[in-house]
Amino acid sequence: MLLEQMKDPSFFKLEDEVANEIVRRLTTYPSPSGKPQPFKSDKQRRWFFAALKSGAITVPYRRTQTLAKGWKIVTKTTGYTIENTVPYAPLVQGAVKDQAKYHQRWWESSSKVAQDVDKTIVPQLDRSAQKILDAMMSRVIPESPV
């Protein structure tokens, strides 16, 4: 009986809230940094001006939201994972060790977002889960008349 009640959608809703908050934070872009991005090499500088002349790129850069659209919650049998298959995602929002220096401290890394959510939302969800369990247990085990 209790096992059946643990299949209650309320349990899964809590897990969904955590995943949705992580994705919400990762899809929120910071304001443009305005920092200069110097060329790393003469080859890079030549490519930039050739691409600009051919129309392959434009200045100023316009955000396409491709990175934000790439974040997905993938349901697994044991829970979920949050993934981004955009090739440059690790350089912008990957783990701090993978992030390009230009993006560090401007874009939130995925690992920092997960840690922040763990510190702030998970305790709230633990309290909600305890309330659900308490309510379920009161239906399973009637209180003794004292």
C-alpha positions in Angstrom: 0.0 0.0 0.0 2.7 2.5 1.0 4.7 1.5 -2.1 1.8 2.3 -4.3 1.3 5.7 -2.6 5.0 6.5 -3.2 4.2 6.4 -6.9 2.2 9.6 -6.1 2.9 12.3 -8.8 3.8 14.7 -6.0 7.2 12.9 -5.6 8.0 13.3 -9.2 6.8 17.0 -9.2 9.5 17.8 -6.6 12.2 16.3 -8.9 10.8 18.2 -11.8 11.0 21.5 -9.9 14.7 21.0 -9.3 15.4 20.2 -13.0 13.2 23.1 -14.2 15.0 25.6 -11.9 18.4 24.5 -13.1 17.3 24.8 -16.7 15.7 28.2 -16.0 18.9 29.5 -14.6 21.0 28.1 -17.4 18.8 29.6 -20.1 18.9 33.1 -18.6 21.6 35.0 -20.5 23.7 37.6 -18.7 23.7 41.1 -20.1 26.4 41.6 -22.8 29.7 42.0 -21.1 31.1 44.8 -23.2 34.5 43.4 -22.6 36.9 43.6 -25.5 37.8 40.3 -27.0 41.3 40.6 -28.4 42.5 38.4 -31.2 44.6 35.4 -30.1 46.6 35.2 -33.3 47.2 36.9 -36.6 45.4 34.0 -38.2 42.3 34.6 -36.1 42.4 38.3 -37.0 42.6 37.5 -40.7 39.8 35.0 -40.5 37.6 37.6 -38.7 38.0 40.3 -41.2 37.5 37.9 -44.2 34.3 36.5 -42.6 33.1 40.1 -41.9 33.8 41.1 -45.5 32.0 38.0 -46.9 29.0 38.5 -44.7 29.4 35.2 -42.8 29.4 37.3 -39.5 28.1 40.6 -38.6 29.1 43.2 -36.0 27.8 43.9 -33.5 27.2 40.3 -32.6 23.5 39.4 -32.1 22.6 36.6 -29.8 20.8 33.7 -31.4 19.6 32.0 -28.2 21.1 28.7 -29.6 22.8 28.0 -26.3 19.6 28.5 -24.3 17.6 26.3 -26.7 20.2 23.6 -26.3 19.5 22.9 -22.6 17.2 19.8 -22.3 16.0 17.7 -19.4 16.4 14.1 -20.3 14.4 11.6 -18.3 16.1 8.4 -17.2 14.8 5.4 -15.3 16.6 6.6 -12.2 15.8 10.3 -12.5 17.0 12.8 -15.1 20.0 14.5 -16.5 20.3 18.0 -17.9 22.3 18.2 -21.2 23.3 20.7 -23.8 24.5 19.3 -27.1 25.5 22.7 -28.6 29.2 22.2 -29.4 30.4 25.3 -27.6 28.3 24.9 -24.5 31.2 23.7 -22.3 33.3 26.8 -23.2 30.5 29.1 -22.1 28.6 27.3 -19.4 30.5 24.1 -18.7 32.2 23.2 -15.5 34.5 26.0 -14.3 37.5 24.1 -15.4 36.2 23.9 -19.0 34.9 27.4 -19.3 36.8 29.8 -21.5 38.5 32.5 -19.4 36.5 35.2 -21.4 33.2 33.7 -20.0 34.3 33.0 -16.5 32.6 35.1 -13.8 30.2 36.4 -16.5 28.3 33.3 -17.5 27.2 30.9 -14.7 28.8 27.6 -15.1 26.5 24.5 -15.0 28.3 23.2 -12.0 27.8 26.4 -10.0 24.1 26.5 -10.9 23.7 22.9 -9.7 25.5 23.7 -6.5 23.4 26.8 -5.9 20.1 24.9 -6.5 21.3 22.2 -4.2 21.9 24.7 -1.4 18.7 26.7 -1.9 15.9 24.7 -3.5 16.7 21.1 -2.3 16.2 21.9 1.4 12.8 23.5 0.5 11.9 20.4 -1.5 13.0 18.1 1.4 10.5 19.9 3.6 7.8 19.5 1.0 8.7 15.8 0.6 8.4 15.3 4.3 5.0 16.9 4.4 3.9 14.5 1.6 5.3 11.5 3.4 3.6 12.6 6.7 0.3 13.0 4.9 0.7 9.6 3.2 1.6 7.9 6.4 -1.4 9.4 8.2 -3.6 7.7 5.6 -1.8 4.3 5.9 -1.3 4.1 9.7 -4.4 5.5 11.5 -3.5 7.3 14.7 -4.4 5.4 17.8 -7.2 6.8 19.9 -5.7 8.0 23.1 
